[in-house]
Amino acid sequence: MALGALLGSALLAVPVAAHATTASPAPAPAPASAPAAASAAAVGLDDPAKKDIAMQIVSSAENSSLDWKAQYKYIEDIDDGRGYTAGIIGFCSGTGDMLDLVEYYTQVKPGNVLAKYLPALRKVDGSDSHAGLDPNFTKDWAKAAQDGEFKKAQDHERDRVYFNPAVKQGKSDGVGALGQFMYYDAIVMHGDGSDSTSFRNIRKRALSKAKPPAQGGNETTWLNAFLDARVWAMKQEEAHSDTSRVDTAQRVFLKKGNLNLNTPLDWKVYGDPFHIG
């Protein structure tokens, strides 16, 4: 997970434009369904209901649970070289986003239980070290998670660094809620740095094979190319080599043509089945 750099693309047309229809000169029953269809297609991942679905799907992969709101207190070292992984989106002590979170939390609530760890978090950034964090950091994290301000801080950083940039790029590319979710899940896992497996370079790799709808491409073809590039990126790192969150989840939704990520949804991650009705 890298720091939240801007995703590069300027604001372009929202996907609604791709679904626009020519107005009929005379009132007739048939055209009435077109605006409704366009409106439905216009619902992006930032719609509250869709966003909750996105959080549940990510939680199924990150925490083997749909109860994403129970993950504010989560913290452990999963031996992936990123130090401690914690919270609703897997903030990591070794990648800078946990540091950003605690800094923001301290801005809104000075003297909080995690503020004393800021010097240590700055020192371990970029490594898997626990120096200055053990033995009480995990206990204090869980204590902080009982504070509504810390939960709001996690939400704020999730949106700033991961969710909002992913949705913005998805809308710029002309993809619906499913495509925006694919972007979100990718940026959560890979960040958006300059390395070859970052979100922006996954997208760049996909662009060598297909074009997004905003550039005249077919949405399904584009998303398949994006997932191919995502799988390649995952396989470059042992900790991410299990690609089931793509193969038996996102690819399943895409094969069913569920570009708007409508419920019901059924998928598997690491062999475990999940359902949203």
Solvent accessible surface area in square Angstrom, and as a share of the most:
residue,aa,sasa,rsa
1,M,23,0.10
2,A,25,0.19
3,L,97,0.48
4,G,29,0.28
5,A,47,0.36
6,L,146,0.73
7,L,21,0.11
8,G,68,0.65
9,S,33,0.21
10,A,76,0.59
11,L,140,0.69
12,L,105,0.52
13,A,64,0.50
14,V,70,0.40
15,P,9,0.06
16,V,55,0.32
17,A,67,0.52
18,A,75,0.58
19,H,81,0.36
20,A,77,0.60
21,T,93,0.54
22,T,133,0.77
23,A,90,0.70
24,S,50,0.32
25,P,140,0.88
26,A,59,0.46
27,P,141,0.89
28,A,51,0.40
29,P,125,0.79
30,A,81,0.63
31,P,46,0.29
32,A,71,0.55
33,S,75,0.48
34,A,25,0.19
35,P,85,0.54
36,A,62,0.48
37,A,62,0.48
38,A,17,0.13
39,S,70,0.45
40,A,60,0.46
41,A,13,0.10
42,A,35,0.27
43,V,54,0.31
44,G,6,0.06
45,L,0,0.00
46,D,69,0.36
47,D,46,0.24
48,P,108,0.68
49,A,67,0.52
50,K,22,0.09
51,K,43,0.18
52,D,51,0.27
53,I,18,0.09
54,A,0,0.00
55,M,2,0.01
56,Q,31,0.14
57,I,7,0.04
58,V,1,0.01
59,S,4,0.03
60,S,1,0.01
61,A,9,0.07
62,E,55,0.25
63,N,33,0.17
64,S,68,0.44
65,S,33,0.22
66,L,48,0.24
67,D,82,0.43
68,W,27,0.09
69,K,127,0.54
70,A,38,0.29
71,Q,21,0.09
72,Y,18,0.07
73,K,115,0.49
74,Y,47,0.18
75,I,27,0.14
76,E,83,0.37
77,D,43,0.23
78,I,85,0.43
79,D,131,0.68
80,D,22,0.11
81,G,48,0.46
82,R,40,0.15
83,G,0,0.00
84,Y,17,0.07
85,T,6,0.04
86,A,0,0.00
87,G,2,0.02
88,I,6,0.03
89,I,0,0.00
90,G,4,0.04
91,F,0,0.00
92,C,2,0.01
93,S,1,0.01
94,G,7,0.07
95,T,29,0.17
96,G,3,0.03
97,D,2,0.01
98,M,0,0.00
99,L,22,0.11
100,D,35,0.18
101,L,0,0.00
102,V,0,0.00
103,E,51,0.23
104,Y,57,0.22
105,Y,4,0.01
106,T,28,0.17
107,Q,137,0.61
108,V,69,0.40
109,K,81,0.35
110,P,104,0.65
111,G,74,0.71
112,N,12,0.06
113,V,38,0.22
114,L,0,0.00
115,A,21,0.16
116,K,130,0.55
117,Y,17,0.06
118,L,18,0.09
119,P,77,0.48
120,A,13,0.10
121,L,0,0.00
122,R,123,0.45
123,K,172,0.73
124,V,3,0.02
125,D,61,0.32
126,G,68,0.66
127,S,43,0.28
128,D,84,0.44
129,S,40,0.26
130,H,52,0.23
131,A,67,0.52
132,G,57,0.55
133,L,0,0.00
134,D,72,0.37
135,P,108,0.68
136,N,72,0.37
137,F,0,0.00
138,T,42,0.25
139,K,142,0.60
140,D,21,0.11
141,W,0,0.00
142,A,37,0.29
143,K,124,0.52
144,A,3,0.02
145,A,6,0.05
146,Q,148,0.66
147,D,30,0.16
148,G,41,0.39
149,E,67,0.30
150,F,0,0.00
151,K,78,0.33
152,K,130,0.55
153,A,1,0.01
154,Q,0,0.00
155,D,39,0.20
156,H,71,0.32
157,E,4,0.02
158,R,12,0.04
159,D,27,0.14
160,R,108,0.39
161,V,4,0.02
162,Y,1,0.00
163,F,2,0.01
164,N,82,0.42
165,P,14,0.09
166,A,0,0.00
167,V,9,0.05
168,K,82,0.35
169,Q,3,0.01
170,G,0,0.00
171,K,46,0.19
172,S,2,0.01
173,D,2,0.01
174,G,8,0.07
175,V,0,0.00
176,G,7,0.07
177,A,0,0.00
178,L,0,0.00
179,G,0,0.00
180,Q,2,0.01
181,F,1,0.00
182,M,0,0.00
183,Y,0,0.00
184,Y,0,0.00
185,D,2,0.01
186,A,0,0.00
187,I,2,0.01
188,V,0,0.00
189,M,13,0.06
190,H,17,0.07
191,G,0,0.00
192,D,2,0.01
193,G,22,0.21
194,S,107,0.69
195,D,76,0.39
196,S,71,0.46
197,T,30,0.17
198,S,0,0.00
199,F,2,0.01
200,R,88,0.32
201,N,37,0.19
202,I,1,0.01
203,R,35,0.13
204,K,138,0.59
205,R,103,0.38
206,A,1,0.00
207,L,59,0.29
208,S,85,0.55
209,K,166,0.70
210,A,15,0.12
211,K,121,0.51
212,P,0,0.00
213,P,28,0.17
214,A,52,0.41
215,Q,95,0.42
216,G,71,0.68
217,G,23,0.23
218,N,94,0.48
219,E,28,0.13
220,T,50,0.29
221,T,76,0.44
222,W,0,0.00
223,L,0,0.00
224,N,51,0.26
225,A,10,0.08
226,F,0,0.00
227,L,0,0.00
228,D,82,0.42
229,A,4,0.03
230,R,0,0.00
231,V,22,0.13
232,W,81,0.28
233,A,1,0.01
234,M,0,0.00
235,K,124,0.53
236,Q,98,0.43
237,E,58,0.26
238,E,151,0.68
239,A,55,0.42
240,H,25,0.11
241,S,46,0.30
242,D,72,0.38
243,T,13,0.07
244,S,16,0.11
245,R,9,0.03
246,V,0,0.00
247,D,64,0.33
248,T,54,0.31
249,A,1,0.01
250,Q,2,0.01
251,R,39,0.14
252,V,44,0.25
253,F,3,0.01
254,L,4,0.02
255,K,166,0.70
256,K,145,0.61
257,G,49,0.47
258,N,28,0.15
259,L,45,0.22
260,N,38,0.19
261,L,0,0.00
262,N,76,0.39
263,T,57,0.33
264,P,94,0.59
265,L,3,0.02
266,D,73,0.38
267,W,8,0.03
268,K,103,0.44
269,V,2,0.01
270,Y,102,0.39
271,G,55,0.53
272,D,65,0.33
273,P,101,0.63
274,F,29,0.12
275,H,99,0.44
276,I,19,0.10
277,G,73,0.70
